Amino acid sequence: MVNKIIALLFVLSMIVAASASPALDKRSSCQLGGLWSGGGDALCSAHCIKQGNKHGGHCNKKKVCVCN
């Protein structure tokens, strides 16, 4: 239980850090989402939609978010 709480706090702190520094958003959304199966593409797509791209996005082989 304690490990889950620590992991959750770590993920939340990384999300806050990523939102505070826009230069890291493209890479961090794929890397943070990589903790769960398919989560990187979901976070990347959400990031692209937030930026105004209606088609979402995906993570490339270098784990960088590419908006479609």
N, C-alpha and C positions, 0 to 999 in steps of 0.2 A: 504494500500500500504506500509506504514512504517513497519507494522508487518511482511509482507512478506519479506521485505529487511532484517530486523533483523533476521528472521528465517533462511534466506539463508546465511547470514554472520555467524551465529552460526554453521550451518551445515558445511560450508566450513572450519571454524576454527577447528571443530572436525575432519574433514578428514585430515587436515594438521597435527594435533596433533597425529592422529592414524598412519600416515605414518612416523612420526618422531620417534615413539616408537614401534618397531616391536612386543614387548610382548603384546601389546594391540590389535593388528590387528584382531586376531581371535574373540575376543568378540566385539570389536567396530564395525566391519563390520555388524554384526547381529543387534546390538543395533541401529546404525545410520540408517540402512535400515528399521528398524521397524517403522520409522516415516511414511513410505508409505506402502501400502498393497503389500506384496511380495517383497519389496525392499531389505530386509535382505538377502534372499536367492540369489538374483541377485548380491549384493555386495560380498557376501561370495564366490559365484562361480567365480566372476571376480578376487577376491583375490587369490583363489586356482590356477586359470589359470595363473595368473601373477607369481606364485611361481613355475610354470612348470608342474602342474597337468593338463592333458588334459581333465579330466572328470569333472572338476568343483567341487562344494561342496554344502552344505546346512547348515542351522542353526538347531541345536538340540533344545530340550526342555529347556535347560539352556541358550539359546541364545548365544551359542558358535559355531563358524564356524568349520565344519568338512569336510575336503577335501575327496572326493571319490577316 
